[in-house]
């Protein structure tokens, strides 16, 4: 079944955004884009020579989710790990410039702040280089993050766990978050990266793309029936209340647990797709904020789907503003 949200209801939810709090926990990163033109090939090796026009440094990884929530006017908090380096200092400054509390950012000496540098010429990414450590964070850092989560219990309606497999998200962290959220009304939303979904078991809603969902289920989606089987299987096996599979140009599919599985399809909204970088971050950011703003899962998914349709029409890790979302409704 297809589902659209009524405009009046959508606007009511969006009006609640400024009084709704979301905590984003996960792998903090910095995205560095170098933009240029290519007019010749290097005489030293068969590679293009990029004439650099400009460069931009942006919040990436879980802080791109934060950026989405911030651009929507929500109250946002963040927890993660950075290195004691200039990239990390720049990231802290970007957060402070937005008046975002940096109490949940743990500085680890000897670990670099994750930096992804992309060289883009004529709108096409030519190469990306990553500076990072993927080793699991020490127990002490995990405990500090959990202490920060606990301090926010009365201020937030949702927690996003944004996993990029850089060492922050672990079984201990998820278990700790679940016991802190406990029987409160806080929604736990997970954007997974690891193939073993048992680490995320018991989350309210998980938002894998179709490749991640297929890997976790150990099956391929060839038909609509396969998708239904996969949805039911992942919900049952890992005790999620809902599963939202993002499927690129096929839109997204929401599975909710009930007496029987409730499946709702949301067709893709984009007119033209320029860049899917960060689309998953937009989806989970808007979804979590809408849930914190008292939306139900279908309403929250519908708003997230509209926001994703806007973001894929932009180049580079972009965000969608509240005004843009209202205008497409």
N, C-alpha and C positions, 0 to 999 in steps of 0.2 A: 504494500500500500504506500502511496505517496502522501507527503504531509507538507502543508504550508502553514505558517503561523499567521494569525490575524494581525493586521497592522496595529490595531488598538492595543492588543495584548503585548506585542513586541515593544511598543513605545513605553508601556507601563514598566516592563522589565528594565529597559534601558534607563528609564528615569530613576530606578533603584540603584544603578551602578555606583554613583558617588558614595552611597552609604554602605556598600558591600566590600568586604575585605577578603583578599586571596593571598595565601602564602605560596611562593614558588620555591621548591627545594630541588636541587640537582646540580648538574655540571655547568658551572659558570664559564663562559667563554667570551673572547673578543673576536669579532669579525673585522678583518682589515681588507678593504677592497681597493685595488689599484686599477684605475681606469685609463685606457689609452687607445692608440691607433697602431695598426701594423701596416707599414708600406714596403718593407724589405725583409729579406732573409739574412741572418748573420753570416759573415764570411768565415767565422770560426767553427760553426757547426750548423747542421740543417735545422735551425730553429728560427721562429719569427722574432724580429726585434720590435719590442713594444715601446712606442714613444709615449711616455707617461703624461697624461693631461691633468689628472687630479687623483687624490686618494681620500678615502674616508674610513674612519674607525668607528665601529658600531658595537652595541651590546649584542652578544650572540649566545647560542646554547640556551640554557634555562633563562638567561636574562633577556633573550628575545621574546620569550613567553611573557616575562614581566613587562616588557615594552608594550606588548599588545594590550595588556590589562591597564597599564598606565594611560595609553592613548585612548582607551575607552572610558577613562575617567574613574576607574575603580581604585579602591585603596589597596596598594600592593606591597607585599613584604617579600624578602628573598633570603635564602640560606644556601650556602655552598662554600667552596674552597678556592682560594687564589694563591699565587706565589708572592714572595716578598720581592717583587720586581716592578719595573716602571709600567709595564702593561697592566699589572694589578692595580697600581696606584691610579692609573688613568681610568680604570673601570670604576674604582671607588669614587673618583671625582664625577664621572658621568652619573652615578647613582645619586650623589649628594646634590648635583645640579638639578635633579628632578625631585629633590626633597624626599628621597626614599631612604628609609632606615638601613644602615649598613651593619647593624648589630649581629646579623646572622651570617656575615661573610667572615670566614675563618682564614687567617693568613698562615700558610705553612712554609717555613724556610726550607729551601732545598727542593721545592716543587715549583715548576714553572706555571704561570697563569696560561691556560690553554689559549693559543692564538692560531686562528685560521686565516691565512692570507690568500686571497683569490685575485688573479690577474685577469681582467676582463677587457677585451678589445672588440670594438664594433658590436657590443651587446652580447658577445660570446665569451664564456669562461675558457681561458687557454690553459691555465695550470692553477693548482692549489697547493700550498705547502703548509703543513701543520707543525706547530711547536707545542708539545704537550707531554704529560706523564699519564699513563693509564693505570698505574698501580692503585690498589684499594687504599682509601684514606685510613690513617690510624684510628684506633678506637676512641682516642681522646677527642679527635675532630668530630667524629660521629656523635659523641656525647654532648659536645658543645652545640652542635646543630639541633639535637633533640631538646636541649635546655631552652634554646631560642623558640622552637616550635611550641613548647609548653607555655612560654611567656605570652604567646599570642592567642591562647585558647578562647578568650572572650571577645577577640577582635575580628575573627575571620569566619567565613561561612564555607570556605573551600580550601583545600591544599592540592596543589599540582606537584606531582613528582615527575620531573622532566629528566629522563635518563638518556644520556648519550654514551654510556659505557666508558666514562673517563675516571671511574673509581669512587665516585661519591655514593651512588645508590647501591645499597647492599640489603641482604635479608634483615640484618640487625636494624638498619635505618627504617625500613618499611614496618617491621614489627614494632619498633619504638613509636613511630608516628601513629600506627593503629591504636596502640594502647593509650596514647595521649588524647587522640580524637575520641576514642572510646564510644560512649553512648551519647555524645554530643550530636548536634545537627550538622557537624562539619563533613562535607563531601570530600572523599579522597579520590582524586582523578590522576591516572597514570598514563604518561606517554612512554611506551616501553622501547627499549633497544635490545635487551637480552632475549635470546630465543627461548630460554626456560622461564615461562610465565609463573612458575610456582613461587618465585621470589616476590611477585606482586599479589599473591593470593589474598582474597578478601577485600580488595579495593572496590569502591562503589562503581567506578567506571574506568575502563581502559580503552585507549584510542590508538590501536596499531594501524599502520597502513596494510594493504592487502598482502604485501610480501611478508611483513612481520607476522601477520595472522596465520598465513600458510605455513611458515616455518614453525611457529609455536604449536600448531595443530598437527604438523607432519602430514599435511594433505594439500593437494592443489585445488584451486577453485576454477572449475571449467564451466559449470552451469550454475543457474540460480539455486538449484537444489543442493549443490555442493556448499554454496555459501550458507544456506540455512543449517545444514548439518554442522558445518564448522562453527557457526555462531552458537548453536545449542551446546556443542561439545566443550567449547572454551568456557562458557558460562558455568556449566555444571562442574567441570573439572577443577576450576580455580576459584569458585565461589564469588564471581563478580556479580554485582546487581545488573550491570549493563556493559555492553561491548559496542564500541563505535568503530567500525572498520572504514577507514578513508580509502577511496578507490580511484583517485585521480579523476580523469574525465568521465568515469562512471558515477561520480558523486560519492555519497556515503551511506552506509547501512547501519542502522541502530538496532541492536537486539537487547530486549529487556526481559529480565527473569520474572515469571509470574506462574500461574498454574500451568500455562503453556507459554512457550517463547513468543514474545510480541516482537515482530520484525517490521521496521518502517524504513522505506527507502527515500533518500533525499537526492534528487537529481543535481548534477553539477550546475553552478550558477554562472561560471565564467563565460564571457563572450569570446575573449581571446586569451590564451595562456602564453605568457612571456617567460615566467620564471616560477618554478614551484618551491624554490628555497624558502624555508620558513613557513610554508603553508600549514604544516602540522602543528607548529608552535601557535599559529593564529587560531587554529581550530580548538586546541585544548585551552588556550587562554580565554577565548570568548565563552566556550562551554562552561568552564569553571566559574567565571564571573557571573554568567547568567544563572547558574545553579545557586550561587551565593546570594543573588538578587531575587530568589524565590521562584525562578522558572522551574517547570518540570523538565524531564530529560528531552522530550520531543521539542519543546519550545527552545530549550538551550541549544539543541543540535541544529535546529532551523536557523537560529541566529549565527551560530558558528559556521554553518554552510554558506550563508550570505557573505560573511566576513572573508572566508577563504576565497570565494569567487572574486572579491575585490583584490586581494593580495597577490593572486597569481597573475594578475594583469599588470604587475609592476616588476621592474628589474632590480635584483639585489634583495637582501633581507629587509623587507619593508614591513611597515605596520599599517593598520587600518584605523582611522579615527572614528570616534563616536558619530561625528557629523556624516562621514561617508556611509557608515552603516545605516543611519536613519534615512539618508537620501536614496539608497537602493531599495529600502522597504516600500 
